[in-house]
């Protein structure tokens, strides 16, 4: 499993799981509900599990949707 930091136009970032890196357009669709509050996706960066745990709320990481 891979992990990705997704940043929106307002500077808010979230983390997601995926089997491959999503394009910005794909991330915009995948995070449509979040984009309504935070603007469009402007950046998608691959990260690792250690950084995901360090910088994001991962309490429900096993329930996160997976980008295919």
PDB file of N, CA, C, O and CB in Angstrom:
ATOM      1  N   UNK A   1       0.844  -1.167   0.000  1.00  0.00           N
ATOM      2  CA  UNK A   1       0.000   0.000   0.000  1.00  0.00           C
ATOM      3  C   UNK A   1       0.897   1.241   0.000  1.00  0.00           C
ATOM      4  O   UNK A   1       1.923   1.285   0.680  1.00  0.00           O
ATOM      5  CB  UNK A   1      -0.965  -0.008   1.221  1.00  0.00           C
ATOM      6  N   UNK A   2       0.489   2.240  -0.773  1.00  0.00           N
ATOM      7  CA  UNK A   2       1.205   3.508  -0.820  1.00  0.00           C
ATOM      8  C   UNK A   2       0.370   4.571  -0.106  1.00  0.00           C
ATOM      9  O   UNK A   2      -0.839   4.414   0.068  1.00  0.00           O
ATOM     10  CB  UNK A   2       1.507   3.928  -2.293  1.00  0.00           C
ATOM     11  N   UNK A   3       1.024   5.641   0.300  1.00  0.00           N
ATOM     12  CA  UNK A   3       0.364   6.741   0.999  1.00  0.00           C
ATOM     13  C   UNK A   3       0.688   8.040   0.278  1.00  0.00           C
ATOM     14  O   UNK A   3       1.803   8.240  -0.203  1.00  0.00           O
ATOM     15  CB  UNK A   3       0.805   6.809   2.493  1.00  0.00           C
ATOM     16  N   UNK A   4      -0.312   8.924   0.213  1.00  0.00           N
ATOM     17  CA  UNK A   4      -0.153  10.168  -0.524  1.00  0.00           C
ATOM     18  C   UNK A   4      -0.676  11.342   0.271  1.00  0.00           C
ATOM     19  O   UNK A   4      -1.751  11.272   0.867  1.00  0.00           O
ATOM     20  CB  UNK A   4      -0.860  10.088  -1.861  1.00  0.00           C
ATOM     21  N   UNK A   5       0.084  12.416   0.279  1.00  0.00           N
ATOM     22  CA  UNK A   5      -0.387  13.677   0.845  1.00  0.00           C
ATOM     23  C   UNK A   5      -1.063  14.442  -0.281  1.00  0.00           C
ATOM     24  O   UNK A   5      -0.506  14.590  -1.369  1.00  0.00           O
ATOM     25  CB  UNK A   5       0.789  14.511   1.490  1.00  0.00           C
ATOM     26  N   UNK A   6      -2.261  14.922  -0.009  1.00  0.00           N
ATOM     27  CA  UNK A   6      -3.038  15.669  -0.996  1.00  0.00           C
ATOM     28  C   UNK A   6      -3.269  17.066  -0.439  1.00  0.00           C
ATOM     29  O   UNK A   6      -3.836  17.219   0.643  1.00  0.00           O
ATOM     30  CB  UNK A   6      -4.399  14.953  -1.326  1.00  0.00           C
ATOM     31  N   UNK A   7      -2.829  18.088  -1.176  1.00  0.00           N
ATOM     32  CA  UNK A   7      -2.968  19.472  -0.718  1.00  0.00           C
ATOM     33  C   UNK A   7      -3.998  20.200  -1.575  1.00  0.00           C
ATOM     34  O   UNK A   7      -4.038  20.039  -2.795  1.00  0.00           O
ATOM     35  CB  UNK A   7      -1.604  20.208  -0.766  1.00  0.00           C
ATOM     36  N   UNK A   8      -4.833  21.008  -0.909  1.00  0.00           N
ATOM     37  CA  UNK A   8      -5.872  21.784  -1.570  1.00  0.00           C
ATOM     38  C   UNK A   8      -5.452  23.243  -1.685  1.00  0.00           C
ATOM     39  O   UNK A   8      -4.465  23.660  -1.077  1.00  0.00           O
ATOM     40  CB  UNK A   8      -7.199  21.668  -0.809  1.00  0.00           C
ATOM     41  N   UNK A   9      -6.206  24.026  -2.471  1.00  0.00           N
ATOM     42  CA  UNK A   9      -5.840  25.430  -2.718  1.00  0.00           C
ATOM     43  C   UNK A   9      -5.802  26.268  -1.450  1.00  0.00           C
ATOM     44  O   UNK A   9      -5.085  27.267  -1.403  1.00  0.00           O
ATOM     45  CB  UNK A   9      -6.809  26.051  -3.691  1.00  0.00           C
ATOM     46  N   UNK A  10      -6.554  25.888  -0.420  1.00  0.00           N
ATOM     47  CA  UNK A  10      -6.536  26.682   0.816  1.00  0.00           C
ATOM     48  C   UNK A  10      -5.395  26.279   1.750  1.00  0.00           C
ATOM     49  O   UNK A  10      -5.299  26.804   2.859  1.00  0.00           O
ATOM     50  CB  UNK A  10      -7.864  26.540   1.545  1.00  0.00           C
ATOM     51  N   UNK A  11      -4.528  25.355   1.320  1.00  0.00           N
ATOM     52  CA  UNK A  11      -3.387  24.932   2.122  1.00  0.00           C
ATOM     53  C   UNK A  11      -3.644  23.719   3.000  1.00  0.00           C
ATOM     54  O   UNK A  11      -2.710  23.161   3.575  1.00  0.00           O
ATOM     55  CB  UNK A  11      -2.950  26.052   2.973  1.00  0.00           C
ATOM     56  N   UNK A  12      -4.909  23.303   3.111  1.00  0.00           N
ATOM     57  CA  UNK A  12      -5.265  22.122   3.905  1.00  0.00           C
ATOM     58  C   UNK A  12      -4.730  20.872   3.205  1.00  0.00           C
ATOM     59  O   UNK A  12      -4.820  20.762   1.982  1.00  0.00           O
ATOM     60  CB  UNK A  12      -6.815  22.024   4.107  1.00  0.00           C
ATOM     61  N   UNK A  13      -4.181  19.939   3.964  1.00  0.00           N
ATOM     62  CA  UNK A  13      -3.670  18.685   3.415  1.00  0.00           C
ATOM     63  C   UNK A  13      -4.309  17.508   4.117  1.00  0.00           C
ATOM     64  O   UNK A  13      -4.601  17.560   5.312  1.00  0.00           O
ATOM     65  CB  UNK A  13      -2.143  18.613   3.540  1.00  0.00           C
ATOM     66  N   UNK A  14      -4.520  16.452   3.362  1.00  0.00           N
ATOM     67  CA  UNK A  14      -4.998  15.193   3.918  1.00  0.00           C
ATOM     68  C   UNK A  14      -4.121  14.076   3.368  1.00  0.00           C
ATOM     69  O   UNK A  14      -3.337  14.280   2.441  1.00  0.00           O
ATOM     70  CB  UNK A  14      -6.508  14.951   3.576  1.00  0.00           C
ATOM     71  N   UNK A  15      -4.263  12.919   3.943  1.00  0.00           N
ATOM     72  CA  UNK A  15      -3.490  11.763   3.512  1.00  0.00           C
ATOM     73  C   UNK A  15      -4.452  10.695   3.028  1.00  0.00           C
ATOM     74  O   UNK A  15      -5.540  10.529   3.579  1.00  0.00           O
ATOM     75  CB  UNK A  15      -2.590  11.225   4.658  1.00  0.00           C
ATOM     76  N   UNK A  16      -4.047   9.977   2.002  1.00  0.00           N
ATOM     77  CA  UNK A  16      -4.874   8.877   1.503  1.00  0.00           C
ATOM     78  C   UNK A  16      -4.001   7.672   1.199  1.00  0.00           C
ATOM     79  O   UNK A  16      -2.780   7.772   1.071  1.00  0.00           O
ATOM     80  CB  UNK A  16      -5.661   9.304   0.245  1.00  0.00           C
ATOM     81  N   UNK A  17      -4.665   6.534   1.089  1.00  0.00           N
ATOM     82  CA  UNK A  17      -3.997   5.296   0.698  1.00  0.00           C
ATOM     83  C   UNK A  17      -4.319   5.032  -0.768  1.00  0.00           C
ATOM     84  O   UNK A  17      -5.363   5.450  -1.269  1.00  0.00           O
ATOM     85  CB  UNK A  17      -4.441   4.091   1.605  1.00  0.00           C
ATOM     86  N   UNK A  18      -3.418   4.337  -1.447  1.00  0.00           N
ATOM     87  CA  UNK A  18      -3.672   3.999  -2.830  1.00  0.00           C
ATOM     88  C   UNK A  18      -2.706   2.954  -3.338  1.00  0.00           C
ATOM     89  O   UNK A  18      -1.673   2.679  -2.727  1.00  0.00           O
ATOM     90  CB  UNK A  18      -3.597   5.225  -3.686  1.00  0.00           C
ATOM     91  N   UNK A  19      -3.063   2.383  -4.461  1.00  0.00           N
ATOM     92  CA  UNK A  19      -2.178   1.408  -5.089  1.00  0.00           C
ATOM     93  C   UNK A  19      -1.265   2.077  -6.112  1.00  0.00           C
ATOM     94  O   UNK A  19      -0.263   1.507  -6.542  1.00  0.00           O
ATOM     95  CB  UNK A  19      -2.994   0.299  -5.754  1.00  0.00           C
ATOM     96  N   UNK A  20      -1.642   3.320  -6.499  1.00  0.00           N
ATOM     97  CA  UNK A  20      -0.806   4.111  -7.407  1.00  0.00           C
ATOM     98  C   UNK A  20      -1.069   5.581  -7.117  1.00  0.00           C
ATOM     99  O   UNK A  20      -2.067   5.931  -6.488  1.00  0.00           O
ATOM    100  CB  UNK A  20      -1.101   3.767  -8.915  1.00  0.00           C
ATOM    101  N   UNK A  21      -0.179   6.426  -7.574  1.00  0.00           N
ATOM    102  CA  UNK A  21      -0.336   7.857  -7.348  1.00  0.00           C
ATOM    103  C   UNK A  21      -1.467   8.397  -8.230  1.00  0.00           C
ATOM    104  O   UNK A  21      -1.469   8.181  -9.442  1.00  0.00           O
ATOM    105  CB  UNK A  21       0.994   8.609  -7.636  1.00  0.00           C
ATOM    106  N   UNK A  22      -2.424   9.096  -7.620  1.00  0.00           N
ATOM    107  CA  UNK A  22      -3.493   9.692  -8.437  1.00  0.00           C
ATOM    108  C   UNK A  22      -3.006  10.978  -9.102  1.00  0.00           C
ATOM    109  O   UNK A  22      -2.185  11.704  -8.541  1.00  0.00           O
ATOM    110  CB  UNK A  22      -4.744   9.983  -7.570  1.00  0.00           C
ATOM    111  N   UNK A  23      -3.511  11.250 -10.288  1.00  0.00           N
ATOM    112  CA  UNK A  23      -3.244  12.555 -10.898  1.00  0.00           C
ATOM    113  C   UNK A  23      -4.013  13.598 -10.091  1.00  0.00           C
ATOM    114  O   UNK A  23      -4.865  13.249  -9.275  1.00  0.00           O
ATOM    115  CB  UNK A  23      -3.661  12.585 -12.428  1.00  0.00           C
ATOM    116  N   UNK A  24      -3.718  14.857 -10.315  1.00  0.00           N
ATOM    117  CA  UNK A  24      -4.438  15.918  -9.618  1.00  0.00           C
ATOM    118  C   UNK A  24      -5.921  15.848  -9.956  1.00  0.00           C
ATOM    119  O   UNK A  24      -6.765  16.036  -9.080  1.00  0.00           O
ATOM    120  CB  UNK A  24      -3.864  17.302  -9.985  1.00  0.00           C
ATOM    121  N   UNK A  25      -6.244  15.583 -11.211  1.00  0.00           N
ATOM    122  CA  UNK A  25      -7.641  15.492 -11.625  1.00  0.00           C
ATOM    123  C   UNK A  25      -8.345  14.310 -10.950  1.00  0.00           C
ATOM    124  O   UNK A  25      -9.486  14.441 -10.506  1.00  0.00           O
ATOM    125  CB  UNK A  25      -7.734  15.359 -13.150  1.00  0.00           C
ATOM    126  N   UNK A  26      -7.677  13.168 -10.871  1.00  0.00           N
ATOM    127  CA  UNK A  26      -8.258  11.999 -10.209  1.00  0.00           C
ATOM    128  C   UNK A  26      -8.448  12.256  -8.717  1.00  0.00           C
ATOM    129  O   UNK A  26      -9.457  11.854  -8.139  1.00  0.00           O
ATOM    130  CB  UNK A  26      -7.370  10.764 -10.423  1.00  0.00           C
ATOM    131  N   UNK A  27      -7.483  12.922  -8.097  1.00  0.00           N
ATOM    132  CA  UNK A  27      -7.592  13.240  -6.667  1.00  0.00           C
ATOM    133  C   UNK A  27      -8.742  14.206  -6.430  1.00  0.00           C
ATOM    134  O   UNK A  27      -9.439  14.098  -5.421  1.00  0.00           O
ATOM    135  CB  UNK A  27      -6.273  13.841  -6.135  1.00  0.00           C
ATOM    136  N   UNK A  28      -8.953  15.151  -7.346  1.00  0.00           N
ATOM    137  CA  UNK A  28     -10.080  16.084  -7.234  1.00  0.00           C
ATOM    138  C   UNK A  28     -11.411  15.335  -7.201  1.00  0.00           C
ATOM    139  O   UNK A  28     -12.302  15.674  -6.422  1.00  0.00           O
ATOM    140  CB  UNK A  28     -10.068  17.083  -8.404  1.00  0.00           C
ATOM    141  N   UNK A  29     -11.537  14.325  -8.042  1.00  0.00           N
ATOM    142  CA  UNK A  29     -12.766  13.523  -8.076  1.00  0.00           C
ATOM    143  C   UNK A  29     -12.863  12.672  -6.816  1.00  0.00           C
ATOM    144  O   UNK A  29     -13.920  12.614  -6.188  1.00  0.00           O
ATOM    145  CB  UNK A  29     -12.806  12.622  -9.341  1.00  0.00           C
ATOM    146  N   UNK A  30     -11.780  12.018  -6.444  1.00  0.00           N
ATOM    147  CA  UNK A  30     -11.761  11.125  -5.277  1.00  0.00           C
ATOM    148  C   UNK A  30     -12.107  11.880  -4.001  1.00  0.00           C
ATOM    149  O   UNK A  30     -12.767  11.340  -3.112  1.00  0.00           O
ATOM    150  CB  UNK A  30     -10.385  10.459  -5.132  1.00  0.00           C
ATOM    151  N   UNK A  31     -11.661  13.133  -3.911  1.00  0.00           N
ATOM    152  CA  UNK A  31     -11.889  13.953  -2.723  1.00  0.00           C
ATOM    153  C   UNK A  31     -12.898  15.066  -2.981  1.00  0.00           C
ATOM    154  O   UNK A  31     -12.753  16.164  -2.443  1.00  0.00           O
ATOM    155  CB  UNK A  31     -10.579  14.551  -2.242  1.00  0.00           C
ATOM    156  N   UNK A  32     -13.899  14.805  -3.780  1.00  0.00           N
ATOM    157  CA  UNK A  32     -14.888  15.829  -4.149  1.00  0.00           C
ATOM    158  C   UNK A  32     -15.537  16.466  -2.925  1.00  0.00           C
ATOM    159  O   UNK A  32     -15.726  17.682  -2.902  1.00  0.00           O
ATOM    160  CB  UNK A  32     -15.965  15.221  -5.040  1.00  0.00           C
ATOM    161  N   UNK A  33     -15.879  15.688  -1.919  1.00  0.00           N
ATOM    162  CA  UNK A  33     -16.512  16.240  -0.716  1.00  0.00           C
ATOM    163  C   UNK A  33     -15.557  17.175   0.014  1.00  0.00           C
ATOM    164  O   UNK A  33     -15.973  18.238   0.477  1.00  0.00           O
ATOM    165  CB  UNK A  33     -16.967  15.110   0.225  1.00  0.00           C
ATOM    166  N   UNK A  34     -14.303  16.804   0.124  1.00  0.00           N
ATOM    167  CA  UNK A  34     -13.301  17.657   0.780  1.00  0.00           C
ATOM    168  C   UNK A  34     -13.011  18.898  -0.056  1.00  0.00           C
ATOM    169  O   UNK A  34     -12.760  19.971   0.492  1.00  0.00           O
ATOM    170  CB  UNK A  34     -11.998  16.871   1.023  1.00  0.00           C
ATOM    171  N   UNK A  35     -13.044  18.757  -1.375  1.00  0.00           N
ATOM    172  CA  UNK A  35     -12.758  19.889  -2.260  1.00  0.00           C
ATOM    173  C   UNK A  35     -13.816  20.977  -2.141  1.00  0.00           C
ATOM    174  O   UNK A  35     -13.520  22.152  -2.355  1.00  0.00           O
ATOM    175  CB  UNK A  35     -12.663  19.417  -3.706  1.00  0.00           C
ATOM    176  N   UNK A  36     -15.041  20.603  -1.803  1.00  0.00           N
ATOM    177  CA  UNK A  36     -16.100  21.602  -1.637  1.00  0.00           C
ATOM    178  C   UNK A  36     -15.731  22.592  -0.543  1.00  0.00           C
ATOM    179  O   UNK A  36     -16.052  23.775  -0.649  1.00  0.00           O
ATOM    180  CB  UNK A  36     -17.441  20.924  -1.309  1.00  0.00           C
ATOM    181  N   UNK A  37     -15.066  22.130   0.498  1.00  0.00           N
ATOM    182  CA  UNK A  37     -14.669  22.993   1.618  1.00  0.00           C
ATOM    183  C   UNK A  37     -13.290  23.615   1.434  1.00  0.00           C
ATOM    184  O   UNK A  37     -13.031  24.709   1.936  1.00  0.00           O
ATOM    185  CB  UNK A  37     -14.690  22.204   2.904  1.00  0.00           C
ATOM    186  N   UNK A  38     -12.410  22.930   0.724  1.00  0.00           N
ATOM    187  CA  UNK A  38     -10.998  23.311   0.722  1.00  0.00           C
ATOM    188  C   UNK A  38     -10.447  23.757  -0.621  1.00  0.00           C
ATOM    189  O   UNK A  38      -9.266  24.092  -0.716  1.00  0.00           O
ATOM    190  CB  UNK A  38     -10.197  22.182   1.202  1.00  0.00           C
ATOM    191  N   UNK A  39     -11.264  23.771  -1.655  1.00  0.00           N
ATOM    192  CA  UNK A  39     -10.794  24.151  -2.980  1.00  0.00           C
ATOM    193  C   UNK A  39     -10.273  22.955  -3.745  1.00  0.00           C
ATOM    194  O   UNK A  39     -10.381  21.814  -3.293  1.00  0.00           O
ATOM    195  CB  UNK A  39      -9.715  25.206  -2.876  1.00  0.00           C
ATOM    196  N   UNK A  40      -9.720  23.221  -4.882  1.00  0.00           N
ATOM    197  CA  UNK A  40      -9.223  22.163  -5.755  1.00  0.00           C
ATOM    198  C   UNK A  40      -7.925  21.563  -5.219  1.00  0.00           C
ATOM    199  O   UNK A  40      -7.202  22.191  -4.446  1.00  0.00           O
ATOM    200  CB  UNK A  40      -9.007  22.701  -7.168  1.00  0.00           C
ATOM    201  N   UNK A  41      -7.654  20.339  -5.647  1.00  0.00           N
ATOM    202  CA  UNK A  41      -6.387  19.695  -5.327  1.00  0.00           C
ATOM    203  C   UNK A  41      -5.294  20.371  -6.151  1.00  0.00           C
ATOM    204  O   UNK A  41      -5.441  20.540  -7.362  1.00  0.00           O
ATOM    205  CB  UNK A  41      -6.441  18.151  -5.610  1.00  0.00           C
ATOM    206  N   UNK A  42      -4.208  20.753  -5.500  1.00  0.00           N
ATOM    207  CA  UNK A  42      -3.103  21.400  -6.205  1.00  0.00           C
ATOM    208  C   UNK A  42      -1.816  20.576  -6.189  1.00  0.00           C
ATOM    209  O   UNK A  42      -0.890  20.850  -6.953  1.00  0.00           O
ATOM    210  CB  UNK A  42      -2.839  22.752  -5.598  1.00  0.00           C
ATOM    211  N   UNK A  43      -1.761  19.566  -5.316  1.00  0.00           N
ATOM    212  CA  UNK A  43      -0.530  18.804  -5.187  1.00  0.00           C
ATOM    213  C   UNK A  43      -0.830  17.419  -4.643  1.00  0.00           C
ATOM    214  O   UNK A  43      -1.646  17.262  -3.735  1.00  0.00           O
ATOM    215  CB  UNK A  43       0.469  19.533  -4.280  1.00  0.00           C
ATOM    216  N   UNK A  44      -0.168  16.418  -5.201  1.00  0.00           N
ATOM    217  CA  UNK A  44      -0.241  15.047  -4.694  1.00  0.00           C
ATOM    218  C   UNK A  44       1.189  14.545  -4.579  1.00  0.00           C
ATOM    219  O   UNK A  44       1.910  14.458  -5.573  1.00  0.00           O
ATOM    220  CB  UNK A  44      -1.111  14.113  -5.632  1.00  0.00           C
ATOM    221  N   UNK A  45       1.595  14.212  -3.348  1.00  0.00           N
ATOM    222  CA  UNK A  45       2.957  13.725  -3.095  1.00  0.00           C
ATOM    223  C   UNK A  45       2.923  12.366  -2.437  1.00  0.00           C
ATOM    224  O   UNK A  45       2.154  12.141  -1.502  1.00  0.00           O
ATOM    225  CB  UNK A  45       3.736  14.711  -2.220  1.00  0.00           C
ATOM    226  N   UNK A  46       3.755  11.458  -2.919  1.00  0.00           N
ATOM    227  CA  UNK A  46       3.856  10.169  -2.248  1.00  0.00           C
ATOM    228  C   UNK A  46       4.614  10.357  -0.941  1.00  0.00           C
ATOM    229  O   UNK A  46       5.589  11.105  -0.879  1.00  0.00           O
ATOM    230  CB  UNK A  46       4.558   9.116  -3.154  1.00  0.00           C
ATOM    231  N   UNK A  47       4.161   9.677   0.092  1.00  0.00           N
ATOM    232  CA  UNK A  47       4.807   9.718   1.397  1.00  0.00           C
ATOM    233  C   UNK A  47       4.903   8.282   1.894  1.00  0.00           C
ATOM    234  O   UNK A  47       4.521   7.354   1.181  1.00  0.00           O
ATOM    235  CB  UNK A  47       4.018  10.631   2.413  1.00  0.00           C
ATOM    236  N   UNK A  48       5.403   8.090   3.093  1.00  0.00           N
ATOM    237  CA  UNK A  48       5.464   6.736   3.636  1.00  0.00           C
ATOM    238  C   UNK A  48       4.579   6.638   4.877  1.00  0.00           C
ATOM    239  O   UNK A  48       4.099   7.650   5.388  1.00  0.00           O
ATOM    240  CB  UNK A  48       6.925   6.343   3.974  1.00  0.00           C
ATOM    241  N   UNK A  49       4.373   5.438   5.345  1.00  0.00           N
ATOM    242  CA  UNK A  49       3.497   5.202   6.485  1.00  0.00           C
ATOM    243  C   UNK A  49       3.985   5.950   7.726  1.00  0.00           C
ATOM    244  O   UNK A  49       3.172   6.499   8.470  1.00  0.00           O
ATOM    245  CB  UNK A  49       3.402   3.707   6.776  1.00  0.00           C
ATOM    246  N   UNK A  50       5.278   5.979   7.956  1.00  0.00           N
ATOM    247  CA  UNK A  50       5.808   6.676   9.136  1.00  0.00           C
ATOM    248  C   UNK A  50       5.421   8.157   9.131  1.00  0.00           C
ATOM    249  O   UNK A  50       4.988   8.687  10.155  1.00  0.00           O
ATOM    250  CB  UNK A  50       7.338   6.535   9.194  1.00  0.00           C
ATOM    251  N   UNK A  51       5.575   8.824   7.986  1.00  0.00           N
ATOM    252  CA  UNK A  51       5.202  10.237   7.906  1.00  0.00           C
ATOM    253  C   UNK A  51       3.692  10.419   7.969  1.00  0.00           C
ATOM    254  O   UNK A  51       3.210  11.392   8.549  1.00  0.00           O
ATOM    255  CB  UNK A  51       5.746  10.857   6.624  1.00  0.00           C
ATOM    256  N   UNK A  52       2.942   9.497   7.381  1.00  0.00           N
ATOM    257  CA  UNK A  52       1.479   9.580   7.471  1.00  0.00           C
ATOM    258  C   UNK A  52       1.041   9.535   8.932  1.00  0.00           C
ATOM    259  O   UNK A  52       0.178  10.306   9.353  1.00  0.00           O
ATOM    260  CB  UNK A  52       0.812   8.427   6.674  1.00  0.00           C
ATOM    261  N   UNK A  53       1.630   8.647   9.687  1.00  0.00           N
ATOM    262  CA  UNK A  53       1.298   8.529  11.113  1.00  0.00           C
ATOM    263  C   UNK A  53       1.750   9.762  11.882  1.00  0.00           C
ATOM    264  O   UNK A  53       1.060  10.216  12.795  1.00  0.00           O
ATOM    265  CB  UNK A  53       1.942   7.270  11.715  1.00  0.00           C
ATOM    266  N   UNK A  54       2.910  10.305  11.514  1.00  0.00           N
ATOM    267  CA  UNK A  54       3.473  11.453  12.228  1.00  0.00           C
ATOM    268  C   UNK A  54       2.669  12.740  11.986  1.00  0.00           C
ATOM    269  O   UNK A  54       2.499  13.541  12.905  1.00  0.00           O
ATOM    270  CB  UNK A  54       4.924  11.665  11.805  1.00  0.00           C
ATOM    271  N   UNK A  55       2.176  12.941  10.762  1.00  0.00           N
ATOM    272  CA  UNK A  55       1.598  14.234  10.399  1.00  0.00           C
ATOM    273  C   UNK A  55       0.077  14.252  10.208  1.00  0.00           C
ATOM    274  O   UNK A  55      -0.509  15.327  10.076  1.00  0.00           O
ATOM    275  CB  UNK A  55       2.233  14.700   9.155  1.00  0.00           C
ATOM    276  N   UNK A  56      -0.566  13.089  10.191  1.00  0.00           N
ATOM    277  CA  UNK A  56      -2.008  13.038   9.924  1.00  0.00           C
ATOM    278  C   UNK A  56      -2.721  12.199  10.974  1.00  0.00           C
ATOM    279  O   UNK A  56      -2.113  11.362  11.640  1.00  0.00           O
ATOM    280  CB  UNK A  56      -2.280  12.470   8.520  1.00  0.00           C
ATOM    281  N   UNK A  57      -4.005  12.435  11.107  1.00  0.00           N
ATOM    282  CA  UNK A  57      -4.837  11.637  12.010  1.00  0.00           C
ATOM    283  C   UNK A  57      -5.066  10.279  11.340  1.00  0.00           C
ATOM    284  O   UNK A  57      -5.766  10.178  10.332  1.00  0.00           O
ATOM    285  CB  UNK A  57      -6.210  12.363  12.333  1.00  0.00           C
ATOM    286  N   UNK A  58      -4.469   9.252  11.914  1.00  0.00           N
ATOM    287  CA  UNK A  58      -4.560   7.917  11.315  1.00  0.00           C
ATOM    288  C   UNK A  58      -5.331   6.943  12.211  1.00  0.00           C
ATOM    289  O   UNK A  58      -5.192   5.726  12.087  1.00  0.00           O
ATOM    290  CB  UNK A  58      -3.158   7.369  11.039  1.00  0.00           C
ATOM    291  N   UNK A  59      -6.137   7.494  13.105  1.00  0.00           N
ATOM    292  CA  UNK A  59      -6.893   6.656  14.037  1.00  0.00           C
ATOM    293  C   UNK A  59      -7.732   5.601  13.301  1.00  0.00           C
ATOM    294  O   UNK A  59      -7.856   4.468  13.767  1.00  0.00           O
ATOM    295  CB  UNK A  59      -7.803   7.530  14.909  1.00  0.00           C
ATOM    296  N   UNK A  60      -8.297   5.972  12.168  1.00  0.00           N
ATOM    297  CA  UNK A  60      -9.140   5.046  11.395  1.00  0.00           C
ATOM    298  C   UNK A  60      -8.494   4.639  10.080  1.00  0.00           C
ATOM    299  O   UNK A  60      -9.186   4.425   9.085  1.00  0.00           O
ATOM    300  CB  UNK A  60     -10.495   5.678  11.119  1.00  0.00           C
ATOM    301  N   UNK A  61      -7.191   4.535  10.071  1.00  0.00           N
ATOM    302  CA  UNK A  61      -6.467   4.270   8.824  1.00  0.00           C
ATOM    303  C   UNK A  61      -6.932   2.981   8.135  1.00  0.00           C
ATOM    304  O   UNK A  61      -6.900   2.900   6.907  1.00  0.00           O
ATOM    305  CB  UNK A  61      -4.974   4.187   9.104  1.00  0.00           C
ATOM    306  N   UNK A  62      -7.360   1.984   8.898  1.00  0.00           N
ATOM    307  CA  UNK A  62      -7.821   0.733   8.300  1.00  0.00           C
ATOM    308  C   UNK A  62      -9.146   0.904   7.563  1.00  0.00           C
ATOM    309  O   UNK A  62      -9.505   0.073   6.729  1.00  0.00           O
ATOM    310  CB  UNK A  62      -7.963  -0.334   9.372  1.00  0.00           C
ATOM    311  N   UNK A  63      -9.874   1.977   7.866  1.00  0.00           N
ATOM    312  CA  UNK A  63     -11.171   2.237   7.228  1.00  0.00           C
ATOM    313  C   UNK A  63     -11.066   3.238   6.083  1.00  0.00           C
ATOM    314  O   UNK A  63     -12.058   3.486   5.398  1.00  0.00           O
ATOM    315  CB  UNK A  63     -12.163   2.747   8.257  1.00  0.00           C
ATOM    316  N   UNK A  64      -9.888   3.818   5.859  1.00  0.00           N
ATOM    317  CA  UNK A  64      -9.728   4.787   4.783  1.00  0.00           C
ATOM    318  C   UNK A  64     -10.060   4.149   3.447  1.00  0.00           C
ATOM    319  O   UNK A  64      -9.709   2.993   3.213  1.00  0.00           O
ATOM    320  CB  UNK A  64      -8.303   5.349   4.767  1.00  0.00           C
ATOM    321  N   UNK A  65     -10.730   4.883   2.564  1.00  0.00           N
ATOM    322  CA  UNK A  65     -10.933   4.363   1.204  1.00  0.00           C
ATOM    323  C   UNK A  65      -9.582   4.285   0.496  1.00  0.00           C
ATOM    324  O   UNK A  65      -8.661   5.035   0.820  1.00  0.00           O
ATOM    325  CB  UNK A  65     -11.930   5.263   0.396  1.00  0.00           C
ATOM    326  N   UNK A  66      -9.473   3.396  -0.450  1.00  0.00           N
ATOM    327  CA  UNK A  66      -8.219   3.185  -1.180  1.00  0.00           C
ATOM    328  C   UNK A  66      -8.397   3.663  -2.618  1.00  0.00           C
ATOM    329  O   UNK A  66      -9.313   3.235  -3.320  1.00  0.00           O
ATOM    330  CB  UNK A  66      -7.790   1.682  -1.145  1.00  0.00           C
ATOM    331  N   UNK A  67      -7.512   4.549  -3.039  1.00  0.00           N
ATOM    332  CA  UNK A  67      -7.518   4.982  -4.430  1.00  0.00           C
ATOM    333  C   UNK A  67      -6.909   3.878  -5.270  1.00  0.00           C
ATOM    334  O   UNK A  67      -5.791   3.433  -5.011  1.00  0.00           O
ATOM    335  CB  UNK A  67      -6.744   6.321  -4.616  1.00  0.00           C
ATOM    336  N   UNK A  68      -7.647   3.439  -6.275  1.00  0.00           N
ATOM    337  CA  UNK A  68      -7.154   2.381  -7.179  1.00  0.00           C
ATOM    338  C   UNK A  68      -6.645   3.007  -8.420  1.00  0.00           C
ATOM    339  O   UNK A  68      -6.183   2.305  -9.320  1.00  0.00           O
ATOM    340  CB  UNK A  68      -8.243   1.354  -7.515  1.00  0.00           C
TER     341      UNK A  68
END
